[in-house]
Amino acid sequence: MTMACIDLFCGAGGLTHGFVKEGLPVAAGIDIDDACRYPYEQNNESVFLQKDVSEVSAEDLEQFFGDAKIRILAGCAPCQPFSTYSQRYDLNRNERWGLLYEFARLAEETLPEIITMENVPSVQKHEVFPDFVLHLENLGYHVWYQVVDSTHYGVPQTRKRMVLLASLYGPIELIERTHKKPKTVKQAIGRLKPIAAGENAPRDRLHVSATLSDINLKRIKSSKPGGTWRDWPKHLIADCHKESSGKTYPSVYGRMEWDKPAPTMTTQCYGYGNGRFGHPEQDRAISLREAAVIQGFPRNYKFVEKGGPVEFRTLGRLIGNAVPVGLGQAIAKSIKAHLEAQGLIE
């Protein structure tokens, strides 16, 4: 049977690319950020629609679904409102949670056969999440959701995510883990060309690392893989870390370890002082390309058009916000296994 998927909040295409690698056709990706257009379209042979999801109509989706018999609506609503920091202030419904309610609206208006959502684990602590689940169940969907460890599916970083799957056909769930041992930093980026801080590889403009101040260069040279700033000589320790509040953040200015998964990639993963984003042995933060590879993007994934600017803040946002490609593949495999069990595809 013909299938078509639409990826809401598609970003640079992490979830879509996972689907494409598993043979699930993605008709379109929708996102409000126009910076996503080039990487999304160049790497996925799919259409990008720049539009706020609150302005997306059922007619927009039906246009892309076309005559497909099996329609899949996927999406990862921006997770900032559901972060650990945000949940201290408001667990109830307000305008910041509106994007997930818009997702529910589009599900009701189009009734796709399959729905999937990915988000931060703390989303389940907010009123919007049980509302979303109940809404789908009232529409006749069988709903499964669980916090998933991405390392179980070949993602070389300790990234836990809430994954939801829903089907009108019957019970559905995520496949069993595909990797018994976590993929390591060395397996992911160990073969990339060595570069210095502030340098980029001549054949890959994305393999570029941020510059380091003189004191941060001294700090990273004093850093051990897996260690903390507590390993430094006292004159290198920042004043904020000497205070009681700063002592609770030992991983900032840290180096990754070759034989372990990387920490969760964030939108500021290119900055040495923003977390444990120091290279295991080179005196620099990881490059944008290394961050993308840790997110599961192929080494030749295009993020910037030829001659275009390589902007750390923009590309860090696209990479850090992406659904890891390996997790996208696991979701796609789960949907295919479900459809096969229902006798709808071979």
C-alpha positions as semicolon CSV with decimal commas, in nm:
position;residue;x (nm);y (nm);z (nm)
1;M;0,000;0,000;0,000
2;T;0,123;0,349;-0,076
3;M;0,262;0,545;0,218
4;A;0,344;0,909;0,282
5;C;0,485;1,083;0,586
6;I;0,484;1,447;0,693
7;D;0,742;1,565;0,946
8;L;0,617;1,855;1,159
9;F;0,890;2,064;1,330
10;C;1,129;1,889;1,090
11;G;1,439;2,098;1,164
12;A;1,744;2,001;0,961
13;G;1,595;1,659;0,891
14;G;1,719;1,414;1,156
15;L;1,392;1,223;1,190
16;T;1,320;1,247;0,819
17;H;1,666;1,114;0,731
18;G;1,613;0,819;0,962
19;F;1,285;0,745;0,786
20;V;1,441;0,779;0,441
21;K;1,724;0,540;0,535
22;E;1,460;0,283;0,630
23;G;1,259;0,327;0,312
24;L;0,966;0,524;0,455
25;P;0,885;0,803;0,206
26;V;0,860;1,152;0,355
27;A;0,650;1,384;0,140
28;A;0,727;1,705;0,326
29;G;0,888;1,866;0,626
30;I;0,734;2,170;0,797
31;D;0,919;2,415;1,019
32;I;0,904;2,786;1,099
33;D;1,284;2,823;1,073
34;D;1,394;2,895;0,716
35;A;1,754;2,799;0,804
36;C;1,630;2,438;0,793
37;R;1,534;2,458;0,426
38;Y;1,873;2,396;0,265
39;P;1,986;2,095;0,474
40;Y;1,638;1,946;0,473
41;E;1,584;1,957;0,098
42;Q;1,943;1,889;-0,010
43;N;1,974;1,565;0,185
44;N;1,628;1,413;0,180
45;E;1,467;1,463;-0,162
46;S;1,166;1,605;0,017
47;V;0,976;1,933;0,011
48;F;1,027;2,192;0,286
49;L;0,739;2,419;0,385
50;Q;0,828;2,717;0,602
51;K;0,521;2,776;0,816
52;D;0,420;2,813;1,178
53;V;0,240;2,492;1,276
54;S;-0,043;2,700;1,423
55;E;-0,109;2,824;1,069
56;V;-0,086;2,482;0,904
57;S;-0,425;2,353;0,791
58;A;-0,562;2,008;0,724
59;E;-0,567;2,106;0,358
60;D;-0,192;2,170;0,370
61;L;-0,130;1,821;0,502
62;E;-0,373;1,652;0,264
63;Q;-0,193;1,817;-0,026
64;F;0,126;1,639;0,072
65;F;-0,038;1,312;0,176
66;G;-0,207;1,292;-0,164
67;D;-0,367;0,954;-0,234
68;A;-0,147;0,757;0,005
69;K;-0,336;0,480;0,183
70;I;-0,109;0,484;0,487
71;R;-0,043;0,835;0,619
72;I;0,215;0,899;0,890
73;L;0,225;1,225;1,086
74;A;0,550;1,271;1,277
75;G;0,691;1,555;1,478
76;C;0,907;1,682;1,760
77;A;0,759;1,999;1,906
78;P;1,034;2,237;2,026
79;C;1,140;2,110;2,366
80;Q;1,242;2,432;2,544
81;P;0,904;2,473;2,719
82;F;0,938;2,120;2,857
83;S;1,294;2,154;2,987
84;T;1,393;2,084;3,346
85;Y;1,443;2,457;3,397
86;S;1,098;2,548;3,264
87;Q;0,911;2,289;3,466
88;R;0,998;2,469;3,789
89;Y;0,764;2,746;3,691
90;D;0,465;2,614;3,504
91;L;0,338;2,261;3,459
92;N;-0,006;2,374;3,343
93;R;-0,139;2,473;3,007
94;N;-0,045;2,813;2,872
95;E;0,054;2,963;2,539
96;R;0,404;2,810;2,551
97;W;0,264;2,458;2,528
98;G;0,047;2,549;2,230
99;L;0,256;2,370;1,967
100;L;0,170;2,027;2,101
101;Y;-0,198;2,120;2,111
102;E;-0,163;2,227;1,747
103;F;-0,015;1,884;1,673
104;A;-0,326;1,730;1,833
105;R;-0,548;1,957;1,625
106;L;-0,388;1,845;1,300
107;A;-0,415;1,482;1,407
108;E;-0,788;1,524;1,466
109;E;-0,846;1,710;1,140
110;T;-0,660;1,458;0,920
111;L;-0,675;1,130;1,119
112;P;-0,351;0,984;0,980
113;E;-0,318;0,610;1,026
114;I;0,008;0,643;1,222
115;I;0,134;0,920;1,452
116;T;0,471;0,951;1,621
117;M;0,618;1,216;1,848
118;E;0,962;1,259;2,006
119;N;1,047;1,500;2,288
120;V;1,240;1,547;2,612
121;P;1,149;1,307;2,896
122;S;1,013;1,587;3,117
123;V;0,732;1,659;2,868
124;Q;0,526;1,395;3,052
125;K;0,527;1,612;3,365
126;H;0,329;1,883;3,191
127;E;-0,047;1,889;3,153
128;V;-0,021;1,908;2,775
129;F;0,122;1,555;2,743
130;P;-0,160;1,356;2,910
131;D;-0,399;1,585;2,723
132;F;-0,229;1,487;2,398
133;V;-0,239;1,115;2,478
134;L;-0,606;1,125;2,587
135;H;-0,698;1,321;2,276
136;L;-0,545;1,054;2,054
137;E;-0,710;0,773;2,247
138;N;-1,049;0,944;2,217
139;L;-0,992;0,958;1,841
140;G;-0,950;0,579;1,834
141;Y;-0,571;0,549;1,841
142;H;-0,378;0,279;2,023
143;V;-0,108;0,480;2,201
144;W;0,232;0,368;2,331
145;Y;0,493;0,593;2,487
146;Q;0,812;0,549;2,687
147;V;1,136;0,725;2,774
148;V;1,399;0,574;2,545
149;D;1,778;0,558;2,579
150;S;1,913;0,657;2,237
151;T;2,233;0,456;2,292
152;H;2,018;0,142;2,259
153;Y;1,968;0,234;1,893
154;G;2,321;0,317;1,786
155;V;2,328;0,684;1,879
156;P;2,673;0,765;2,025
157;Q;2,546;1,000;2,295
158;T;2,363;0,969;2,626
159;R;2,039;1,119;2,501
160;K;1,713;1,004;2,660
161;R;1,394;1,097;2,482
162;M;1,021;1,046;2,518
163;V;0,897;0,853;2,214
164;L;0,527;0,815;2,137
165;L;0,373;0,589;1,873
166;A;0,002;0,574;1,790
167;S;-0,193;0,368;1,537
168;L;-0,550;0,334;1,420
169;Y;-0,478;-0,027;1,319
170;G;-0,395;-0,175;1,660
171;P;-0,131;-0,186;1,935
172;I;0,210;-0,048;1,836
173;E;0,541;-0,013;2,019
174;L;0,906;0,064;1,964
175;I;1,127;-0,225;1,854
176;E;1,369;-0,386;2,097
177;R;1,712;-0,227;2,132
178;T;1,936;-0,282;1,831
179;H;2,272;-0,224;2,006
180;K;2,377;-0,418;2,315
181;K;2,684;-0,199;2,362
182;P;2,672;0,180;2,327
183;K;2,852;0,328;2,030
184;T;3,151;0,531;2,148
185;V;3,291;0,872;2,068
186;K;3,592;0,707;1,903
187;Q;3,370;0,496;1,678
188;A;3,176;0,807;1,579
189;I;3,444;1,072;1,523
190;G;3,779;0,902;1,578
191;R;3,873;0,914;1,209
192;L;3,799;1,279;1,141
193;K;4,097;1,493;1,050
194;P;4,275;1,654;1,347
195;I;4,229;2,032;1,360
196;A;4,323;2,308;1,601
197;A;4,092;2,547;1,785
198;G;3,956;2,802;1,539
199;E;4,065;2,592;1,240
200;N;3,857;2,417;0,975
201;A;3,944;2,116;0,760
202;P;4,023;2,222;0,401
203;R;3,778;1,976;0,243
204;D;3,495;2,016;0,493
205;R;3,395;2,364;0,603
206;L;3,167;2,220;0,871
207;H;3,460;2,045;1,036
208;V;3,551;2,367;1,213
209;S;3,596;2,435;1,583
210;A;3,540;2,753;1,777
211;T;3,836;2,965;1,882
212;L;3,960;2,949;2,240
213;S;4,079;3,234;2,460
214;D;4,428;3,203;2,606
215;I;4,294;3,097;2,945
216;N;4,057;2,839;2,797
217;L;4,342;2,696;2,592
218;K;4,536;2,653;2,916
219;R;4,228;2,500;3,080
220;I;4,170;2,238;2,811
221;K;4,539;2,146;2,812
222;S;4,498;2,078;3,186
223;S;4,178;1,875;3,132
224;K;4,163;1,496;3,140
225;P;3,911;1,291;2,938
226;G;3,615;1,239;3,168
227;G;3,764;1,474;3,428
228;T;3,643;1,808;3,559
229;W;3,770;2,158;3,625
230;R;3,862;2,031;3,971
231;D;4,166;1,872;3,803
232;W;4,305;2,214;3,704
233;P;4,564;2,421;3,888
234;K;4,386;2,663;4,122
235;H;4,477;2,971;3,918
236;L;4,276;2,837;3,619
237;I;3,952;2,771;3,809
238;A;3,681;3,027;3,731
239;D;3,551;3,239;4,019
240;C;3,196;3,112;3,965
241;H;3,311;2,752;4,025
242;K;3,462;2,848;4,358
243;E;3,116;2,950;4,480
244;S;2,881;2,689;4,627
245;S;2,637;2,713;4,333
246;G;2,911;2,664;4,074
247;K;3,048;2,353;4,242
248;T;2,744;2,156;4,126
249;Y;2,841;2,187;3,757
250;P;3,160;1,979;3,727
251;S;3,111;1,870;3,365
252;V;3,141;2,217;3,208
253;Y;3,481;2,270;3,044
254;G;3,515;1,891;3,034
255;R;3,664;1,659;2,775
256;M;3,471;1,366;2,630
257;E;3,608;1,012;2,662
258;W;3,698;0,801;2,359
259;D;3,553;0,476;2,492
260;K;3,217;0,612;2,609
261;P;2,918;0,778;2,439
262;A;2,921;1,157;2,415
263;P;2,698;1,368;2,638
264;T;2,371;1,497;2,495
265;M;2,434;1,736;2,207
266;T;2,278;2,076;2,278
267;T;2,236;2,386;2,066
268;Q;2,564;2,516;2,216
269;C;2,765;2,196;2,184
270;Y;3,035;2,376;1,985
271;G;3,140;2,575;2,294
272;Y;3,408;2,431;2,524
273;G;3,259;2,600;2,831
274;N;2,899;2,492;2,763
275;G;2,928;2,133;2,885
276;R;3,151;1,830;2,834
277;F;3,219;1,927;2,474
278;G;3,598;1,922;2,474
279;H;3,760;1,685;2,224
280;P;3,904;1,374;2,396
281;E;4,264;1,452;2,297
282;Q;4,284;1,759;2,072
283;D;4,297;2,095;2,252
284;R;3,964;2,232;2,130
285;A;3,589;2,192;2,148
286;I;3,428;1,946;1,910
287;S;3,362;2,076;1,560
288;L;3,022;2,132;1,408
289;R;3,076;1,826;1,188
290;E;3,168;1,612;1,486
291;A;2,853;1,725;1,666
292;A;2,646;1,640;1,358
293;V;2,806;1,295;1,330
294;I;2,735;1,230;1,697
295;Q;2,373;1,316;1,617
296;G;2,385;1,044;1,351
297;F;2,405;1,262;1,040
298;P;2,629;1,117;0,766
299;R;2,965;1,288;0,725
300;N;2,857;1,424;0,386
301;Y;2,528;1,572;0,513
302;K;2,504;1,921;0,368
303;F;2,416;2,200;0,611
304;V;2,541;2,506;0,423
305;E;2,522;2,587;0,055
306;K;2,848;2,634;-0,130
307;G;3,002;2,969;-0,040
308;G;2,744;3,032;0,232
309;P;2,846;3,143;0,582
310;V;2,925;2,887;0,851
311;E;2,752;3,041;1,152
312;F;2,813;2,856;1,478
313;R;2,498;2,976;1,651
314;T;2,266;2,888;1,361
315;L;2,425;2,551;1,285
316;G;2,455;2,466;1,653
317;R;2,080;2,521;1,684
318;L;2,003;2,300;1,383
319;I;2,233;2,021;1,499
320;G;2,149;2,031;1,870
321;N;1,773;2,041;1,814
322;A;1,771;1,752;1,567
323;V;1,621;1,412;1,635
324;P;1,917;1,170;1,626
325;V;1,909;0,987;1,294
326;G;1,952;0,648;1,462
327;L;1,647;0,708;1,679
328;G;1,457;0,814;1,368
329;Q;1,554;0,484;1,208
330;A;1,433;0,290;1,513
331;I;1,097;0,468;1,495
332;A;1,072;0,394;1,122
333;K;1,158;0,027;1,177
334;S;0,890;0,009;1,446
335;I;0,627;0,151;1,213
336;K;0,727;-0,092;0,937
337;A;0,717;-0,387;1,178
338;H;0,371;-0,280;1,293
339;L;0,241;-0,248;0,938
340;E;0,388;-0,588;0,848
341;A;0,218;-0,745;1,150
342;Q;-0,111;-0,597;1,030
343;G;-0,055;-0,749;0,687
344;L;-0,052;-0,408;0,521
345;I;0,302;-0,426;0,378
346;E;0,546;-0,707;0,310
